[in-house]
Amino acid sequence: FRGVELAKGAFQPSIKLPYVDFYAGIWSSLPVNKNYELEIDYYAGYGFKLPNGWSLDVGTTLYSYPGLNGGGDKTTFEPYVGLNGSFGAVSSATYAYYDFTLDVMTLQETLGYSVPLDDKTSLNLSATVGRVEPDSGSGYTYYGVGATIPYKLSDKSTITVGVQYADHNISGLEGSHFWGTLGYTYTF
């Protein structure tokens, strides 16, 4: 999460319900190793269409850690605003987040590039950089790169494999994380 490893391995089921330009969903992370916290996030947002294929995304996320004992917040509330579009073949997603529970501002830029391989698959490349700034204390910078290959099983079903790398500049905390992903998406 934003350059910091929160689990060594996890199953992450989610459901997203879109309706015209509105969306809402639940995302969860169920760690394989019991030494990490269960996370369930509830989110909702609205996309405003802008000229030339760009859009403005406004929403909020409620992060929930139901098993967290002592010392930490069991929920945090984070609104966000983002600008999405493309410069030719390169997609751009620029977001600002502010967590009102933790008093933390995050700015993040993600660039993507997709190479069609055939009519059922493509190679999707991404690069992300972000800055986390708490109202008090030290902030940090994070970055990452990734590659995924989605394969369309049908008009409604896709399987995706990928590799990711992330790092950060937090002193005293392990950085440099590399992991693989396997995902399945079904559209109703």
Secondary structure per residue as TSV (DSSP state, phi and psi in degrees):
chain	resnum	aa	ss	phi	psi
A	1	F	-	360.0	111.6
A	2	R	T	51.4	47.8
A	3	G	T	86.7	-7.7
A	4	V	-	-108.7	130.2
A	5	E	-	-75.7	121.1
A	6	L	-	-104.4	-8.7
A	7	A	-	-162.2	152.0
A	8	K	S	-79.2	-24.3
A	9	G	S	-166.6	144.3
A	10	A	E	-155.5	151.0
A	11	F	E	-98.3	129.0
A	12	Q	-	-127.3	75.8
A	13	P	-	-73.6	149.9
A	14	S	E	-153.8	162.9
A	15	I	E	-142.4	136.3
A	16	K	E	-126.4	130.7
A	17	L	E	-114.9	100.5
A	18	P	E	-90.9	147.4
A	19	Y	E	-144.9	107.8
A	20	V	T	53.2	-112.8
A	21	D	T	-100.2	0.8
A	22	F	E	-96.9	148.9
A	23	Y	E	-146.8	154.3
A	24	A	E	-149.3	154.2
A	25	G	E	-170.0	175.1
A	26	I	E	-129.8	131.0
A	27	W	E	-124.3	139.8
A	28	S	E	-137.3	155.2
A	29	S	E	-128.4	116.0
A	30	L	E	-109.0	95.8
A	31	P	E	-61.0	140.7
A	32	V	S	-70.8	-39.9
A	33	N	S	-89.2	125.4
A	34	K	T	-68.1	-7.0
A	35	N	T	-77.2	-2.6
A	36	Y	S	-114.5	158.5
A	37	E	-	-85.6	141.4
A	38	L	-	-67.0	139.2
A	39	E	E	-131.2	133.8
A	40	I	E	-131.1	121.6
A	41	D	E	-113.6	136.6
A	42	Y	E	-114.5	128.5
A	43	Y	E	-138.9	157.4
A	44	A	E	-153.6	148.5
A	45	G	E	-162.8	175.2
A	46	Y	E	-139.4	135.8
A	47	G	E	-104.9	125.6
A	48	F	E	-102.3	123.7
A	49	K	E	-73.6	135.3
A	50	L	-	-118.9	167.7
A	51	P	G	-60.8	158.3
A	52	N	G	60.4	31.5
A	53	G	G	80.6	5.7
A	54	W	-	-87.0	161.0
A	55	S	E	-146.9	154.1
A	56	L	E	-108.9	127.7
A	57	D	E	-114.0	121.6
A	58	V	E	-125.2	130.9
A	59	G	E	-168.5	-168.6
A	60	T	E	-149.3	152.5
A	61	T	E	-129.1	136.1
A	62	L	E	-108.3	110.2
A	63	Y	E	-86.8	131.5
A	64	S	E	-128.9	133.5
A	65	Y	-	-125.1	80.7
A	66	P	T	-62.4	-23.6
A	67	G	T	-96.2	2.0
A	68	L	-	-69.1	126.7
A	69	N	-	-113.0	131.9
A	70	G	S	56.4	161.3
A	71	G	S	62.7	-22.1
A	72	G	S	-129.8	163.6
A	73	D	-	-78.0	131.4
A	74	K	S	-76.3	-22.8
A	75	T	E	-141.1	148.0
A	76	T	E	-134.2	152.2
A	77	F	E	-119.6	123.1
A	78	E	E	-136.7	101.5
A	79	P	E	-73.2	160.3
A	80	Y	E	-148.9	159.4
A	81	V	E	-140.7	137.8
A	82	G	E	-142.6	153.3
A	83	L	E	-117.8	123.5
A	84	N	E	-123.0	140.0
A	85	G	E	178.3	-159.1
A	86	S	E	-147.2	152.8
A	87	F	E	-113.5	93.1
A	88	G	T	66.0	-122.1
A	89	A	T	-88.0	-5.1
A	90	V	E	-99.4	123.7
A	91	S	E	-89.1	152.4
A	92	S	E	-134.2	137.8
A	93	A	E	-134.6	110.3
A	94	T	E	-111.9	120.0
A	95	Y	E	-128.1	148.6
A	96	A	E	-124.4	131.4
A	97	Y	E	-124.3	143.9
A	98	Y	E	-135.8	114.6
A	99	D	E	-85.9	108.6
A	100	F	T	-72.0	-23.1
A	101	T	T	-76.9	-44.5
A	102	L	T	-93.7	-8.0
A	103	D	T	55.8	57.1
A	104	V	E	-131.3	129.2
A	105	M	E	-101.4	135.0
A	106	T	E	-128.0	131.8
A	107	L	E	-115.9	134.3
A	108	Q	E	-142.9	139.2
A	109	E	E	-123.3	131.7
A	110	T	E	-126.3	128.9
A	111	L	E	-111.7	142.3
A	112	G	E	-134.5	153.9
A	113	Y	E	-145.8	131.1
A	114	S	E	-117.8	131.8
A	115	V	E	-113.3	110.9
A	116	P	E	-64.5	132.6
A	117	L	-	-100.2	-37.6
A	118	D	S	-163.1	-165.8
A	119	D	S	-75.3	-7.8
A	120	K	S	-114.8	-10.7
A	121	T	B	-148.8	163.0
A	122	S	E	-150.2	166.8
A	123	L	E	-107.7	115.9
A	124	N	E	-107.5	121.4
A	125	L	E	-109.6	144.0
A	126	S	E	-143.9	154.1
A	127	A	E	-140.7	135.7
A	128	T	E	-131.1	141.1
A	129	V	E	-138.2	140.5
A	130	G	E	-148.0	162.2
A	131	R	E	-131.6	127.2
A	132	V	E	-107.2	123.5
A	133	E	E	-129.0	106.4
A	134	P	E	-75.1	155.6
A	135	D	S	-61.1	-31.2
A	136	S	S	-136.0	145.3
A	137	G	S	97.9	-176.3
A	138	S	-	-88.3	143.3
A	139	G	-	-96.1	-176.8
A	140	Y	E	-153.1	161.4
A	141	T	E	-110.7	141.6
A	142	Y	E	-131.4	157.8
A	143	Y	E	-153.9	161.4
A	144	G	E	-164.6	162.3
A	145	V	E	-136.2	155.8
A	146	G	E	-155.0	160.1
A	147	A	E	-140.9	130.0
A	148	T	E	-130.7	152.4
A	149	I	E	-127.7	102.9
A	150	P	E	-84.7	139.2
A	151	Y	E	-121.6	119.7
A	152	K	E	-77.5	111.0
A	153	L	S	-78.7	-33.8
A	154	S	S	-158.8	-176.5
A	155	D	S	-63.3	-22.7
A	156	K	S	-111.6	-6.7
A	157	S	E	-131.3	130.8
A	158	T	E	-138.1	138.4
A	159	I	E	-112.1	139.9
A	160	T	E	-131.6	133.4
A	161	V	E	-116.9	148.9
A	162	G	E	-161.2	169.0
A	163	V	E	-130.5	145.3
A	164	Q	E	-136.8	152.7
A	165	Y	E	-138.7	135.6
A	166	A	E	-141.7	153.5
A	167	D	E	-153.0	169.3
A	168	H	E	-152.9	171.9
A	169	N	-	-114.6	36.2
A	170	I	-	-79.9	120.2
A	171	S	T	-67.7	132.2
A	172	G	T	83.6	1.6
A	173	L	S	-120.7	132.2
A	174	E	-	-54.6	132.9
A	175	G	-	-115.8	-155.6
A	176	S	-	50.8	76.8
A	177	H	E	-109.1	132.4
A	178	F	E	-127.3	131.2
A	179	W	E	-152.9	161.9
A	180	G	E	-107.5	156.2
A	181	T	E	-132.2	149.2
A	182	L	E	-138.1	124.0
A	183	G	E	-134.2	155.9
A	184	Y	E	-134.1	131.6
A	185	T	E	-124.2	133.3
A	186	Y	E	-128.3	130.0
A	187	T	-	-104.7	124.5
A	188	F	-	-84.4	360.0
